Amino acid sequence: MGSDNINGAGGNDTLLGGAGNDILDGGAGNDSVAGGAGNDTMNAGSGDDVFVFGLAFGNDRITGFDANAAGGQDLLNFVGLGITAATFNSSVSVFDQGADTLLTFGAGTITLVGVGDPNTLSATDFILAS
């Protein structure tokens, strides 16, 4: 179990943090970023990025998350959590944290740093299980 610092730079990268408190920076490109277990900090960078969450993720922070569907956007992939459209509202709570938005699922949290209005999030920001 280590704490990784992974930089994707340019290109379409897949970043896997694994266990530990990781720092993952997708950089430019359309990246897939999975922090894994631990309290991770993930940076969207430019491009249309997908942040993947599975069971036992920690208290994660995402900087640079683009929730605006116009011109492309970043996505939160909750397939590994087993969340469907039918169970989303009973499984995930969304809170206004001033300049940030906080999402909770069980013991895990996701802070979308700089997303000051949780109402900017919509169903199009999520990839859900079927």
N, C-alpha and C positions, 0 to 999 in steps of 0.2 A: 504494500500500500504506500504509494508515494504521492507527492504533490507535484504535478507536472505543469510546465509552462510551455504551451504549444502555440506556434504562430504559423498560420496557413499561408500568409503572404498572398500573392496573386494566384489565380486559377480557381477551379472548382474543387475544393478540398473536403475530405472527411476527417474530422478531428474527434478522437475518442480519448476522453480523460481517464476513464477507469476509476478505481477507488482513490480516495484522497481529495484534498482541497486543491483543485486545479484552476489554472488560468488558461483559457482557450480563446485565441484571437483568430477569427476566420479571415481577416483581411479582405482584399478584393476578391470578387468571384462569388458564385452561388454555392455556398458551403453547407455541409451537414455537420452539426456540432452536437456531441453528446458528452455531457460532463460525467455521467455515471454517479456512483455513490460519492458522498462528500459534499462540502459546501463550495460550489464552483462559481467562478466569475467567467462569463462568456461575452465576447464582443462580436457584434454582428458585422461590423465593417460595411463595406459597400457590397452590393449584389443582393440577390434574393436568397436568404439563408433559412435553413430549417434547423430548429433546436429540438432535439429528440430527448424525451424523458421516459425512464422506466421506473419500475418499483424501487423503492429505497433511495431515490434521489434525495439530496439534502436541502439546504437553504441556499438556493442559487440566485445569482444576479446576472441579468442580461443588459448590457449597454448597447445603445445604437439600434434597438428594436424598431423596425418600421412597420407600423400597423396600418399604413395608408395603402389601400388597394390600388390607387391610381399610380401607374408607373411601376408596378411590382411591389412586393412586400415580403416581409419575413413571416415565418410560420412557426407555431408551437405544435410539435407532434406528440400527441397523448395516446397513440395506439398502444404502446407498451404499458400504459396504466390501465388499459381496459375501459377507458371512458368512451361512451357512445354519445350520439346526439340526445338520446333519450335519458341518459344518466348525467349529462354534463352539469345541469343546474343543481342537482343534489350532491354532486361529487366535488365540484370546484367552487370556491368562493373567491370573489374579486373585490378588492378594497382600494379606495383612493388613499394614497399615502403622501398627499401633497404634490410634490414634483414627480412622484413615481406611482406605479400601479403594482399592487401585491396580489398574487394568486396563491391560494392554498389548496392542497390536496393531501388529506391525511396529515402526517407530520412534516411533509415537505412544503417548501415555499419557493415561489419564483417572483423575484422583484424585477419589474421592467423599468429600469432606470431611465428617467426622462420622459416616460409615457405618463403625463400628468393627469390625463382624463381617462378613467377606465371605460368610459362610454365610447371611446374611439375603437375599442376592441369589438370584433363581431365574429360570427361563425366562420367567416372567411380567413380568420387568423389561426385556425386550428385544424389539424389533421386528427380525426377521431377514429376509433375502432368501429367496425361495422357490426 
